[in-house]
Structures are given as C-alpha cells and as structure tokens.
Amino acid sequence: METALYLIPVMLSDEPLDKVLPAYNLQIVKEIKYFIVENVRSARRFLKKCDRTIDIDSLTFYTLDEHTRPEEIGDYLNPLIEGNAMGVISEAGCPAIADPGADVVAMAQRRGLKVVPLVGPSSILLSLMASGFNGQSFAFQVCGLRRDRRNRGNHHAPGARMGEGEIQLRQASRYFPDLSLT
C-alpha cells in the first residue's frame, strides 16, 4: 500500500458495507494502523464492520473534532511523515466535506504529503443527484452561524452562498482570517 493520507468514507445509513463501499476501500482500511477520526467510538465500530478480525487495540486514533485546537493537528501527521499510511474517518459520509477533516487535509497538502480520497457516499452529492437540479449550476445555502472557540467572529456570514467552482471549507477562516464571503 502506498504511503498516503487516505480519506475513508463511511456509510450514511445501516446498509451493508458491500452495497455502499467498494472492496478496494475495505482492503485499504485493513492495512492502515493510524487513524484521524471525528469520534473514536464510531470509528472503531466502522472498522469492526469492515473487518471483524481487526485488532482494534493495535490501532492508534487521533481525535479531530470541533474541540481540537489547530496547534494539535500538526502532530497528528507524524506517522505519515515517518512513512506510515494514515486514514481519516468522519462521522458519516466523506471526510473533509463539511467536516473537521478538511483541516488535516489542508495541512497535509501544505506539507506536500500525498492525499488519496476513496470513493464513497456524500450526502451533499446524493442530495444534489436526487433533487433533479442541474448539477452544472447550483449553489449551497450555508445554514446558521458558528462562533469559533475564541469568539473572534463568525465562520460564516448569514446567507453566504457558494457554487460555480467555489468551495468553502467549513473552517476556512482558520487559514484565511480575512476571508470575506459575499
């Protein structure tokens, strides 16, 4: 297996794994020993579904959620820098899509580390597919406001829109403090 940061999608429902995820994903998951996860408990459950014989206690988990401080994230990539494959597991769907995993992916990209997204379900794309809307011309409406932990301000402006090639990462303001959404 290639040394990389693998973005591992998880199911959005209780469907059997083989109906949702390709066999290739399961093969990759079985070989990874280091995981960056949004929730350790649900990640361990997902990994057991992927391989009932997996030795969960031999794996290393780093928690990346809304409580993780930005300065902690850099150390999470040490196993990858040392030549070990790593996986990012979200709570549901694809990591780094409206998910704290975007932070570690951005950091890996800045450090020149290889990032490999695996095929899987994305609630955003599934909703778009089922909507009947034209996929060539759409926009996401950002709902609600979220204050950061230091109360520096809002991460999203009310009514902010994105689309037509623009991608707004959930926590982009951490890296672009002067970002203005218009």
N, C-alpha and C positions, 0 to 999 in steps of 0.2 A: 504494500500500500504506500502511496505517495505521502510524504510529509506535507500536511496542509491543515488549515482550519476548515473543517467540514461543517457546513450549515445543514443540520439534520431536521427535516420537517417531522412533525408528529400529527396524529390524526385529529380531526375536528369533531369526531363522533366515536361511537363504540363499534364501528365497522371492524371486521377482521383486518389485520395488517396486510394480508396479501391482496385485499381488494383496494387498498389505498396507496401503499408504498411499494416501489419496485424492489425486486430481490437484491439488486445492486446496493441499495441503501442498507439493507439488513446485513449484507456482507461487510460493508464498511463499518457499521456500528459495532459489530462483533470484534473488530480489530483495534478499536480505539480504547485507550486506558485513561485519558484525561478529558473531562467534560466541563464546559462552562454552561451553567443551567440557570434558568429563571427560578425554578423550585426543585430542590434536591429530591423531595419525596415523589413528586410526579415524574421526574426524570428517571428515578430508579424503577418505578412501575413500568414506564415505557420501555426501558432497556430489558426488563424481565419479559415483556411481551415479545420483544424482538428475538430473544434467546433465553429460554428457560434455564439453560445450564450456565449462564453467565455468572461469574463470581463478583457480585456487586461490591463486596468488601475490598476487592483488589483494585477498584477504580478510584480515581481522585475527582472530586467535584468542587468547582468554584461557583459560588452563588453570584449571579448578576441580576439584580432586580432594582426597583426604584430606590432602595435604601443603600445601594452600593456607591461608595464615594469614587469619583473619577480617578483619583490617585491610586486606588486599589487595582484598577483594571489592568494597568501595565504589567504587574507581576503575574497576572493570570496567563499571559502568553509565554512565560518562561519555558514550560515543557515543549512548546512548539519551536521556540528559538533553539532549544537543545536537540532538536531533531525528532521529536515525537509528534505523531498526528494528534489533533485535538478535535473535539466536536462541540458545537453549540446547539443546545436544545431549548426551545421555547416552551411556554405552557400549552400552546395549541397552534397548529399551522406552521408557517415558515418563520424561522428565526430572522431577526433583523428587519422584519416588516411590521411597523408599529409596535416595536419590541425593543427592550434594552439591549438586545444582541447587536444592534446597529453600532453601539459604542465600541465594542470589542472588534467588530469587523473593520470599522474606520481606523482603529489603532493598528490592526494587523496590516491594512493597506498602506498606511503611512510608513510602517517599518519594512515594507517590501516583502511581507510574508504572503505565501500563496493562500488564497481563499477559494474554496470549492462549494458552491451551493448545490445541494442534492434536490432532485425532483420530488415534489410533494404538494399537499393541499395548501392553498392560500385562501382564506376567507374573502379577501379583497377581490382576487381574481374570480373565485367561484361566484361571488355576488354579481360581479360585472357580467360574467358569462350567462347567468340565469336571468339577468334583468331585461335582456333584449335591447339594451342600449348599444349604440355604435361604439365599439371599442377603439375606434380611431379618434374619437372626440368625446371626452368625458372629463369630469373634474370630481375630486373628492371634497366634500364639505367637512372641515375639521370641526369636531363637536367638542364643546366645553373648553374650559381653561384649566391649565395645570400650573401651579406655582412650584418653582424649584425649592429645594431644601433650604437655601439661604435667602429666600424671599427677594431675589434680585429682580423678579418680574415675571411676566407671563411667558411661557414657552410658545404659546400660540395666540395670535390675535383672533378675536371673535370674527367668525365669518371668513377666515382665511381660506383661500382656495388653492388647489394645486391640480395640475394636469398638463397636457400637451408637452410631455417630456420633462416636466419639473418633478423632482422627487423631494419630498420634505421628510426628513427623518425625524422621528419623534423627539429626539433630544438634540437636534442640530444646534440649538443655541449654546450648548456647552462648548462647541468648537468654533462657532461663529457668533460671538456675543452681540455683534452689531447687525445681525440679520434682521431685515425688515420685511415682513410679509404684507404685500399689498395686493 
